[in-house]
Amino acid sequence: MLFVELRFFFVFAVAFAVYWSLRSDRWRKLWLLAVSYFVYGSWDWRYLLLILASTVLDWFAGNGAAPGKPHRKAWLWASLVGNLGMLGFFKYYNFFVESGSDLLRWLGFGVDDYTLAILLPVGISFYTFQTLSYTIDIYRGKLEPSERFTDLALFVAFFPQLVAGPIVRAVQFMPQLTEKRTWAQHVPVRSSLAIFLYGFVKKSVVSDQFAPIIDQVFSDAGAHDSVSVWIATLLFQVQVYCDFSGYSDMAIGLAGLLGYSLPRNFLFPYFARSFTNFWQRWHMTLGAWFMDYIYFPMGGSRGSLTRTRVNLFTIFLISGLWHGAAWTFVIFGICHGLFAVVERGGFKEWLSRAPLRLGFVYTNVLWLHTMTIFRADDMHACAHLFGRMYGFGADAAGATLSISRWWALAALGFFVVHAFMYKLEVLERSAKVPVYVFAALYGLAWALVIPWIASDYTPFIYFQF
């Protein structure tokens, strides 16, 4: 069930109306939990068993890991092993088995693949990190164990951001569950509606419109000429941002209408002037999670420059693997780890003194190339794409993308609008205009958007992660 589908609007309208008609805050939370399980279970009811197992595990682990409890470290390890074990089995088992079998066959051993028909649960990478944050923060003394199992269950399964983020930590969300939500105090109506519409436009008007032409080229790069592959690659930079940040924006808006606050996940990353700055703007909740729960415990930047670089490279390698069980994602993470390592030295200071445009071009050109690796089906397809882009190892002949110049202009138009939103702080200003002005502009905006909605819905790209 996608946020841009008509049936989701109906489900949310019912959920919203019932939620605010209930007087008891406890019944409101129980109702939200039921809706969250319904929305998540609409993908496949078997997913519910796994998310419930993770919740039960951390309910006991969180209580056992509290300061002063005996065997608290053992409970922490139980949470780490249990949650990461489920993530590893469902997401990476086939990848490691197939990769190991390929290596043994290359060495001359005759082996068979023992892969399983494993169903990858939607959003498992996201809610696994959320449940881990609950037990880890209790162990660190930053959070008290929840008094109600249903509160923890709602934190884990909260439907607006469950399957594709933002990654919400327990210390950010659990305290909100202990305070009664009121419409006047906790619902920023105008900003919630504005950011939801902004996310909807990015997903349904931009990302879903670009998806078919990108799929056409990336599925068979050899059938298209160099210009078409470059245009499709540029369009993918727009698509992946609009798709992912669009989901985050809509999640923040939906949560806001229910009285809950979620952290911002994107801060105009395509205006970054270095890769370090880029990852401070792109998927910020994931970056912050890795820094606080892996990078700093490894020593962070407190040691030598060499040790710091090793820590940074490790974080990006793990991040690449987090994105998916394929060698393309591993290479993607390695590339970004190398960029971060290089920038950690004198190059970062040189970039800070260089003209702004130089840092902008450097960051976006390298990002475009790494995202080509990210989007490719496998490393063979990736090599074929780069061959088409640069004209080596490929026949020059190929079809020109239909009305390719218009697609290029569409991508350019996005960046212009993106800059407009960034410079004028449109979303921030929307909460400050008079109610009647906002209502008129909001209605007009929807009237302009509806004719441009894509006819076919495409799943959010990050659902597979």
C-alpha positions as semicolon CSV with decimal commas, in nm:
position;residue;x (nm);y (nm);z (nm)
1;M;0,000;0,000;0,000
2;L;0,176;0,315;-0,125
3;F;0,130;0,664;0,016
4;V;0,036;0,790;-0,331
5;E;-0,245;0,539;-0,385
6;L;-0,610;0,639;-0,348
7;R;-0,677;0,347;-0,113
8;F;-0,409;0,472;0,125
9;F;-0,576;0,814;0,138
10;F;-0,897;0,635;0,237
11;V;-0,720;0,427;0,505
12;F;-0,544;0,731;0,648
13;A;-0,865;0,936;0,649
14;V;-1,039;0,666;0,853
15;A;-0,738;0,625;1,082
16;F;-0,712;1,002;1,131
17;A;-1,083;1,050;1,203
18;V;-1,105;0,765;1,454
19;Y;-0,775;0,860;1,619
20;W;-0,878;1,218;1,699
21;S;-1,231;1,116;1,797
22;L;-1,098;0,896;2,079
23;R;-1,062;1,073;2,411
24;S;-0,828;0,827;2,579
25;D;-0,466;0,858;2,477
26;R;-0,413;0,490;2,551
27;W;-0,692;0,390;2,311
28;R;-0,550;0,625;2,052
29;K;-0,215;0,448;2,067
30;L;-0,380;0,107;2,050
31;W;-0,576;0,222;1,746
32;L;-0,256;0,348;1,578
33;L;-0,088;0,017;1,652
34;A;-0,377;-0,173;1,491
35;V;-0,365;0,053;1,184
36;S;0,014;0,015;1,163
37;Y;-0,010;-0,363;1,169
38;F;-0,287;-0,350;0,907
39;V;-0,085;-0,128;0,672
40;Y;0,231;-0,335;0,713
41;G;0,044;-0,663;0,687
42;S;-0,118;-0,549;0,361
43;W;0,215;-0,626;0,191
44;D;0,224;-0,980;0,327
45;W;0,077;-1,097;0,657
46;R;0,387;-1,310;0,722
47;Y;0,589;-0,991;0,767
48;L;0,393;-0,928;1,087
49;L;0,536;-1,239;1,251
50;L;0,890;-1,113;1,205
51;I;0,827;-0,760;1,327
52;L;0,640;-0,897;1,628
53;A;0,929;-1,133;1,706
54;S;1,172;-0,840;1,696
55;T;0,946;-0,638;1,926
56;V;0,911;-0,919;2,179
57;L;1,286;-0,978;2,178
58;D;1,365;-0,615;2,254
59;W;1,088;-0,589;2,512
60;F;1,266;-0,849;2,723
61;A;1,617;-0,737;2,623
62;G;1,540;-0,374;2,705
63;N;1,414;-0,462;3,053
64;G;1,711;-0,689;3,112
65;A;1,973;-0,441;2,987
66;A;1,870;-0,154;3,218
67;P;2,142;-0,016;3,451
68;G;2,160;-0,211;3,774
69;K;2,013;-0,529;3,628
70;P;2,217;-0,853;3,645
71;H;2,347;-0,993;3,318
72;R;2,260;-0,668;3,140
73;K;2,540;-0,712;2,886
74;A;2,408;-1,058;2,800
75;W;2,067;-0,906;2,727
76;L;2,230;-0,644;2,506
77;W;2,407;-0,918;2,311
78;A;2,081;-1,110;2,284
79;S;1,924;-0,808;2,114
80;L;2,222;-0,756;1,883
81;V;2,252;-1,120;1,783
82;G;1,877;-1,175;1,753
83;N;1,797;-0,866;1,546
84;L;2,107;-0,872;1,328
85;G;2,068;-1,247;1,290
86;M;1,717;-1,205;1,149
87;L;1,834;-0,924;0,922
88;G;2,136;-1,126;0,808
89;F;1,938;-1,441;0,735
90;F;1,649;-1,285;0,546
91;K;1,858;-1,030;0,358
92;Y;2,205;-1,173;0,311
93;Y;2,193;-1,553;0,333
94;N;2,154;-1,611;-0,042
95;F;2,411;-1,342;-0,124
96;F;2,686;-1,496;0,086
97;V;2,604;-1,852;-0,022
98;E;2,609;-1,761;-0,391
99;S;2,926;-1,551;-0,355
100;G;3,102;-1,828;-0,162
101;S;2,998;-2,091;-0,417
102;D;3,123;-1,874;-0,703
103;L;3,459;-1,833;-0,529
104;L;3,496;-2,208;-0,469
105;R;3,405;-2,287;-0,829
106;W;3,663;-2,031;-0,946
107;L;3,922;-2,211;-0,731
108;G;3,829;-2,538;-0,901
109;F;3,596;-2,699;-0,648
110;G;3,269;-2,847;-0,766
111;V;2,996;-2,708;-0,540
112;D;2,625;-2,641;-0,564
113;D;2,434;-2,338;-0,437
114;Y;2,218;-2,409;-0,135
115;T;2,001;-2,104;-0,162
116;L;1,652;-2,070;-0,020
117;A;1,338;-1,905;-0,149
118;I;1,353;-1,641;0,125
119;L;1,097;-1,362;0,128
120;L;1,266;-1,027;0,203
121;P;1,043;-0,842;0,450
122;V;0,968;-0,484;0,350
123;G;1,158;-0,230;0,558
124;I;1,350;-0,483;0,768
125;S;1,672;-0,278;0,751
126;F;1,489;0,023;0,891
127;Y;1,296;-0,125;1,179
128;T;1,589;-0,347;1,282
129;F;1,799;-0,035;1,348
130;Q;1,508;0,123;1,536
131;T;1,461;-0,172;1,770
132;L;1,835;-0,193;1,829
133;S;1,840;0,173;1,931
134;Y;1,585;0,095;2,204
135;T;1,795;-0,169;2,380
136;I;2,129;0,006;2,323
137;D;2,006;0,338;2,464
138;I;1,859;0,163;2,768
139;Y;2,193;-0,011;2,821
140;R;2,371;0,326;2,794
141;G;2,135;0,478;3,050
142;K;1,982;0,726;2,804
143;L;1,633;0,575;2,813
144;E;1,407;0,403;3,063
145;P;1,244;0,072;2,963
146;S;0,890;0,119;2,838
147;E;0,618;0,049;3,093
148;R;0,383;-0,086;2,825
149;F;0,462;-0,345;2,561
150;T;0,213;-0,178;2,327
151;D;0,409;0,148;2,340
152;L;0,722;-0,030;2,225
153;A;0,521;-0,213;1,958
154;L;0,386;0,120;1,829
155;F;0,737;0,268;1,817
156;V;0,860;-0,028;1,608
157;A;0,557;-0,048;1,376
158;F;0,450;0,320;1,346
159;F;0,320;0,309;0,989
160;P;0,416;0,650;0,846
161;Q;0,790;0,575;0,855
162;L;0,804;0,200;0,909
163;V;0,919;0,073;0,571
164;A;1,154;0,344;0,440
165;G;1,243;0,585;0,718
166;P;1,337;0,824;0,856
167;I;1,515;0,592;1,099
168;V;1,371;0,703;1,431
169;R;1,554;0,627;1,752
170;A;1,378;0,525;2,070
171;V;1,507;0,832;2,257
172;Q;1,340;1,051;1,994
173;F;1,004;0,873;1,981
174;M;0,935;0,688;2,307
175;P;0,908;1,008;2,519
176;Q;0,634;1,128;2,281
177;L;0,430;0,819;2,372
178;T;0,423;0,911;2,740
179;E;0,274;1,256;2,682
180;K;-0,089;1,299;2,582
181;R;-0,116;1,425;2,225
182;T;-0,344;1,726;2,174
183;W;-0,446;1,889;1,848
184;A;-0,360;2,242;1,959
185;Q;-0,018;2,166;2,106
186;H;0,121;1,885;1,894
187;V;-0,020;1,916;1,542
188;P;0,155;2,168;1,310
189;V;-0,126;2,150;1,054
190;R;0,005;2,378;0,782
191;S;0,364;2,256;0,783
192;S;0,246;1,891;0,794
193;L;0,014;1,940;0,497
194;A;0,279;2,135;0,305
195;I;0,557;1,881;0,349
196;F;0,321;1,595;0,262
197;L;0,226;1,766;-0,065
198;Y;0,591;1,839;-0,139
199;G;0,678;1,473;-0,088
200;F;0,378;1,359;-0,293
201;V;0,487;1,577;-0,585
202;K;0,842;1,447;-0,570
203;K;0,722;1,086;-0,572
204;S;0,414;1,080;-0,795
205;V;0,485;1,367;-1,034
206;V;0,863;1,343;-1,071
207;S;0,994;1,001;-0,966
208;D;0,710;0,791;-1,109
209;Q;0,716;0,986;-1,435
210;F;1,090;0,926;-1,479
211;A;1,082;0,559;-1,373
212;P;0,970;0,399;-1,706
213;I;1,231;0,575;-1,920
214;I;1,508;0,496;-1,669
215;D;1,406;0,130;-1,652
216;Q;1,399;0,115;-2,032
217;V;1,761;0,228;-2,062
218;F;1,913;0,053;-1,761
219;S;1,752;-0,280;-1,851
220;D;1,919;-0,278;-2,194
221;A;2,192;-0,017;-2,223
222;G;2,324;-0,180;-2,539
223;A;2,009;-0,084;-2,727
224;H;2,063;0,289;-2,662
225;D;2,326;0,537;-2,767
226;S;2,567;0,720;-2,537
227;V;2,355;1,036;-2,506
228;S;2,051;0,836;-2,401
229;V;2,246;0,649;-2,132
230;W;2,383;0,976;-1,994
231;I;2,033;1,126;-1,985
232;A;1,891;0,819;-1,810
233;T;2,175;0,833;-1,558
234;L;2,103;1,199;-1,489
235;L;1,733;1,125;-1,456
236;F;1,810;0,854;-1,201
237;Q;1,984;1,109;-0,979
238;V;1,656;1,300;-0,976
239;Q;1,442;0,989;-0,938
240;V;1,624;0,835;-0,642
241;Y;1,626;1,164;-0,453
242;C;1,260;1,242;-0,523
243;D;1,155;0,884;-0,447
244;F;1,339;0,849;-0,117
245;S;1,309;1,203;0,016
246;G;0,949;1,210;-0,107
247;Y;0,866;0,911;0,116
248;S;1,043;1,077;0,411
249;D;0,856;1,403;0,356
250;M;0,520;1,229;0,339
251;A;0,604;1,026;0,649
252;I;0,691;1,343;0,842
253;G;0,368;1,508;0,726
254;L;0,147;1,210;0,814
255;A;0,311;1,171;1,156
256;G;0,266;1,543;1,218
257;L;-0,108;1,520;1,152
258;L;-0,124;1,246;1,417
259;G;0,065;1,461;1,667
260;Y;0,407;1,298;1,641
261;S;0,738;1,447;1,534
262;L;0,988;1,265;1,311
263;P;1,344;1,382;1,235
264;R;1,430;1,541;0,905
265;N;1,603;1,302;0,666
266;F;1,725;1,522;0,377
267;L;1,866;1,873;0,361
268;F;1,906;1,956;-0,009
269;P;2,203;1,720;-0,058
270;Y;2,265;1,814;-0,420
271;F;2,396;2,150;-0,299
272;A;2,673;1,980;-0,101
273;R;3,032;2,092;-0,163
274;S;3,204;1,767;-0,059
275;F;3,118;1,406;0,009
276;T;3,151;1,468;0,380
277;N;2,898;1,748;0,350
278;F;2,682;1,536;0,119
279;W;2,637;1,261;0,379
280;Q;2,547;1,527;0,634
281;R;2,253;1,612;0,408
282;W;2,151;1,274;0,252
283;H;1,963;1,013;0,457
284;M;2,076;1,197;0,768
285;T;1,910;0,958;1,013
286;L;2,106;0,663;0,876
287;G;2,433;0,854;0,888
288;A;2,367;0,966;1,244
289;W;2,277;0,608;1,346
290;F;2,603;0,471;1,207
291;M;2,804;0,748;1,372
292;D;2,652;0,706;1,718
293;Y;2,622;0,328;1,733
294;I;2,923;0,210;1,530
295;Y;3,172;0,487;1,444
296;F;3,212;0,643;1,789
297;P;3,224;0,306;1,971
298;M;3,503;0,207;1,728
299;G;3,698;0,512;1,844
300;G;3,570;0,770;1,598
301;S;3,833;1,034;1,526
302;R;3,995;1,018;1,868
303;G;4,291;0,812;1,749
304;S;4,548;0,867;1,475
305;L;4,458;0,986;1,128
306;T;4,511;0,634;0,996
307;R;4,277;0,488;1,256
308;T;4,017;0,752;1,181
309;R;4,033;0,671;0,812
310;V;3,993;0,299;0,883
311;N;3,687;0,373;1,097
312;L;3,535;0,593;0,826
313;F;3,599;0,338;0,553
314;T;3,443;0,063;0,765
315;I;3,130;0,271;0,821
316;F;3,081;0,331;0,449
317;L;3,151;-0,033;0,364
318;I;2,882;-0,140;0,610
319;S;2,652;0,129;0,474
320;G;2,694;-0,004;0,122
321;L;2,608;-0,357;0,232
322;W;2,312;-0,222;0,432
323;H;2,164;-0,091;0,107
324;G;2,138;-0,436;-0,048
325;A;2,277;-0,787;-0,083
326;A;2,470;-0,743;-0,407
327;W;2,824;-0,663;-0,512
328;T;2,707;-0,340;-0,671
329;F;2,614;-0,209;-0,327
330;V;2,944;-0,328;-0,179
331;I;3,137;-0,141;-0,450
332;F;2,912;0,160;-0,395
333;G;3,007;0,161;-0,026
334;I;3,377;0,111;-0,101
335;C;3,378;0,410;-0,339
336;H;3,218;0,636;-0,082
337;G;3,453;0,506;0,185
338;L;3,752;0,595;-0,034
339;F;3,611;0,944;-0,100
340;A;3,564;0,998;0,275
341;V;3,917;0,875;0,350
342;V;4,069;1,110;0,090
343;E;3,868;1,406;0,218
344;R;3,973;1,336;0,576
345;G;4,322;1,456;0,492
346;G;4,437;1,780;0,333
347;F;4,194;1,752;0,042
348;K;3,903;1,848;0,268
349;E;4,078;2,173;0,367
350;W;4,161;2,242;0,003
351;L;3,796;2,195;-0,091
352;S;3,686;2,437;0,180
353;R;3,910;2,704;0,027
354;A;3,817;2,625;-0,335
355;P;3,537;2,810;-0,516
356;L;3,192;2,682;-0,421
357;R;3,113;2,571;-0,774
358;L;3,420;2,347;-0,785
359;G;3,314;2,153;-0,474
360;F;2,958;2,131;-0,608
361;V;3,071;1,990;-0,944
362;Y;3,319;1,749;-0,785
363;T;3,058;1,607;-0,548
364;N;2,776;1,571;-0,797
365;V;2,987;1,423;-1,077
366;L;3,128;1,152;-0,849
367;W;2,786;1,091;-0,697
368;L;2,638;1,041;-1,045
369;H;2,897;0,773;-1,123
370;T;2,855;0,587;-0,795
371;M;2,477;0,593;-0,834
372;T;2,520;0,431;-1,174
373;I;2,684;0,142;-0,989
374;F;2,402;0,156;-0,733
375;R;2,131;0,130;-1,001
376;A;2,293;-0,142;-1,216
377;D;2,148;-0,493;-1,188
378;D;2,493;-0,647;-1,140
379;M;2,860;-0,570;-1,207
380;H;2,838;-0,696;-1,567
381;A;2,550;-0,458;-1,637
382;C;2,744;-0,182;-1,459
383;A;3,046;-0,231;-1,689
384;H;2,812;-0,225;-1,988
385;L;2,659;0,104;-1,872
386;F;2,996;0,273;-1,829
387;G;3,101;0,133;-2,165
388;R;2,800;0,297;-2,326
389;M;2,856;0,624;-2,141
390;Y;3,220;0,656;-2,246
391;G;3,213;0,468;-2,575
392;F;3,462;0,193;-2,495
393;G;3,390;-0,177;-2,534
394;A;3,055;-0,111;-2,696
395;D;2,914;-0,070;-3,040
396;A;2,847;0,295;-3,112
397;A;2,514;0,214;-3,270
398;G;2,201;0,233;-3,062
399;A;1,860;0,390;-3,046
400;T;1,827;0,749;-2,932
401;L;1,605;0,789;-2,631
402;S;1,263;0,916;-2,740
403;I;1,250;1,298;-2,716
404;S;1,572;1,275;-2,513
405;R;1,625;1,650;-2,507
406;W;1,294;1,696;-2,323
407;W;1,395;1,446;-2,059
408;A;1,719;1,635;-2,010
409;L;1,523;1,959;-1,973
410;A;1,292;1,790;-1,724
411;A;1,592;1,696;-1,508
412;L;1,726;2,050;-1,536
413;G;1,384;2,184;-1,441
414;F;1,386;1,977;-1,125
415;F;1,719;2,125;-1,015
416;V;1,588;2,477;-1,080
417;V;1,277;2,413;-0,867
418;H;1,495;2,241;-0,610
419;A;1,712;2,553;-0,586
420;F;1,400;2,770;-0,562
421;M;1,268;2,566;-0,267
422;Y;1,610;2,577;-0,102
423;K;1,680;2,947;-0,137
424;L;1,332;3,078;-0,052
425;E;1,269;2,830;0,233
426;V;0,921;2,765;0,095
427;L;0,831;2,487;0,339
428;E;0,945;2,687;0,641
429;R;0,746;2,992;0,531
430;S;0,427;2,791;0,468
431;A;0,363;2,759;0,842
432;K;0,369;3,136;0,887
433;V;0,116;3,256;0,630
434;P;-0,244;3,333;0,736
435;V;-0,482;3,036;0,741
436;Y;-0,706;3,160;0,461
437;V;-0,407;3,232;0,236
438;F;-0,261;2,888;0,305
439;A;-0,595;2,717;0,233
440;A;-0,631;2,895;-0,100
441;L;-0,274;2,824;-0,208
442;Y;-0,293;2,464;-0,092
443;G;-0,609;2,396;-0,289
444;L;-0,460;2,564;-0,595
445;A;-0,142;2,356;-0,559
446;W;-0,338;2,030;-0,559
447;A;-0,540;2,144;-0,860
448;L;-0,214;2,203;-1,049
449;V;-0,056;1,877;-0,934
450;I;-0,337;1,629;-1,007
451;P;-0,313;1,646;-1,392
452;W;0,059;1,560;-1,370
453;I;0,030;1,253;-1,147
454;A;0,187;0,947;-1,309
455;S;-0,064;0,695;-1,441
456;D;0,132;0,398;-1,301
457;Y;0,254;0,368;-0,942
458;T;0,600;0,229;-0,882
459;P;0,716;0,089;-0,546
460;F;0,944;0,312;-0,345
461;I;1,305;0,233;-0,434
462;Y;1,407;0,188;-0,070
463;F;1,134;-0,067;0,001
464;Q;1,383;-0,337;-0,103
465;F;1,624;-0,226;0,168
